[in-house]
Amino acid sequence: MIQFITHYTESISYLDSAMYALRGGCKWIQLRMKDVSDEEVRPVAETLLEECRRHGAVMIIDDRVALAKEIGADGVHLGHDDMPIAEARAVLGGKYIIGGTANTLEDVMRIYEGGGDYVGCGPYRFTTTKKKLSPVLGTDGYRRILGGMKAHGIELPVVAIGGIELDDVAILKNTGVAGIAISGAVIRSVSPEETMRNFINAEKRV
């Protein structure tokens, strides 16, 4: 599974970035709009939810649990400084998808024990699309975390994230991760839709 996380440039809005991904065939969009109010996010989220439904895609909202429930998004993704996973599960109930950000095995265990559905694990390498970057994992980091999960009997899909380029897809999938999340590699490319398709095809070939 390839996930796309919205971002922006001087010429591309958050919604534009999501539309490129959807038109390129992506079936999982995370609306991530940091440092703005719910009032600014809501109209973008409502429009994007309609587009995701039209394209048969899952829509996740970063951080904003109440807003996700209000508009009927498919779920939320929660970072280290966001609402605890268990608290979000209590608010949303069982039908919503809840993902959490991890950089260590301890993070993964917290997400698992809180009732999370998947782990966004990274960063794979340095990335400029996220502030407060955790230590870079590389392929060895993913193998170490996945090995620890197996030893503890934890079965959760792990999605690699952070500075991932097209050539990294096969390498990362061979570590055992379930999916890959991308952002900058798509919106910085000359042809975002084509780049999205290339990522999806590369993941299918592994």
Secondary structure, 3 states (H helix, E strand, C coil): CEEEECCCCCCCCHHHHHHHHHHCCCCEEEECCCCCCHHHHHHHHHHHHHHHHHCCCEEEEECCHHHHHHHCCCEEEECCCCCCHHHHHHHHCCCCEEEEEECCHHHHHHHHHHCCCEEEECCCCCCCCCCCCCCCCHHHHHHHHHHHHHHCCCCCCEEEECCCCHHHHHHHHCCCCCEEEECHHHHCCCCHHHHHHHHHHHHHHC
